[in-house]
């Protein structure tokens, strides 16, 4: 499959990728929204006029971050070429309890994991260019690595995308939502709904 999929970019990127990127759960983003709960509650009585700005900053920052992330994913898929992995060096990074994605070829398994988290330094070759990327989570094994055709120093592991992907021999991506994705999507929509509602209510109390 890997060999037959080595078609020249640009590739057609389905809208499923952007939709998945817009609604996938992001753990760091949830911390930002947690800030939007704690800070307004702490300063509502003393600085009520500052509360809308807190909500607006958190919401705007989250939207900018997510938009840039989607644009990067789409660019990597449109201009990505399958890289040859040359070496992998793995180091331990402490114990965690979190949801991780691990790829074997094109197949990505996503599950909750409790134990030692690693960081793998993956060195790859894309044509005549060479580069490296870091994959954090479970040890990198045989997952697909995509390098940017225009900027070979930029690369991404297939497990970093929010959806399941396959590239056919004609250069067309097939994207599907992973199992349990819609629970994440509902949680993401709830977070943004909370921020918008908080902004609206706080503006009414100014």
C-alpha positions, 0 to 999 in steps of 0.5 A, spaced: 500 500 500 505 504 501 509 503 495 502 504 490 500 510 494 507 514 492 503 519 487 506 526 486 502 532 489 498 536 490 493 531 492 485 532 493 483 533 500 476 531 502 472 536 507 472 531 512 479 533 514 477 540 515 470 538 519 474 533 523 479 539 525 474 544 527 470 539 532 476 534 535 477 535 542 483 538 544 486 537 551 490 544 551 484 548 549 480 545 554 485 548 559 484 555 556 476 554 557 477 552 564 481 559 565 475 562 562 471 559 568 475 561 573 478 568 572 471 571 570 468 567 577 474 571 581 473 578 578 466 578 577 464 582 583 470 587 583 472 588 575 465 586 572 467 590 566 473 586 565 469 579 564 467 580 557 474 581 555 477 574 558 471 570 554 473 574 548 481 573 549 480 566 550 475 564 544 479 568 539 485 565 541 482 558 541 479 560 534 486 562 531 489 556 534 484 551 531 484 555 524 492 555 523 492 547 525 486 546 520 490 549 515 497 546 517 493 539 516 490 541 509 497 543 507 500 537 509 495 532 506 495 536 499 502 537 498 505 531 503 509 525 500 510 519 504 517 519 507 522 513 508 523 512 515 531 511 516 532 511 524 528 512 530 531 514 537 526 513 543 527 516 550 522 516 556 518 522 558 515 520 565 508 517 566 501 520 564 494 518 564 491 520 557 488 519 550 494 517 545 494 515 538 499 510 535 500 508 528 502 501 524 502 503 517 496 507 515 492 504 521 491 508 527 489 506 534 486 511 539 485 509 546 486 511 553 493 509 556 496 509 563 504 508 563 510 511 561 510 516 555 515 516 550 518 521 545 521 518 539 526 522 534 524 520 527 529 521 522 526 520 515 528 521 507 523 524 502 527 524 495 534 527 496 532 531 502 532 529 509 529 531 516 527 529 523 520 530 527 518 528 534 513 523 536 510 524 543 506 518 546 507 511 545 514 509 541 514 510 534 514 503 530 511 503 523 507 509 522 506 513 515 510 519 515 508 525 511 513 530 509 511 537 505 513 536 498 515 544 498 518 544 505 521 537 506 523 539 513 516 539 515 513 532 516 508 529 520 506 522 523 499 519 520 497 518 527 497 526 528 491 527 524 484 527 527 481 522 522 483 516 519 486 516 512 488 512 506 491 515 500 489 511 493 494 510 487 491 516 484 493 521 489 486 522 492 485 522 500 480 518 503 478 520 510 473 517 515 471 519 522 475 514 528 470 511 533 468 515 538 469 521 534 462 524 535 463 524 543 469 529 542 465 533 537 459 534 542 464 536 547 468 541 543 461 544 541 459 545 548 466 548 550 465 553 544 458 554 546 459 555 553 464 561 551 459 564 547 454 564 552 459 567 557 461 572 553 454 574 551 451 574 558 457 578 561 456 583 555 449 584 558 451 586 565 456 591 563 
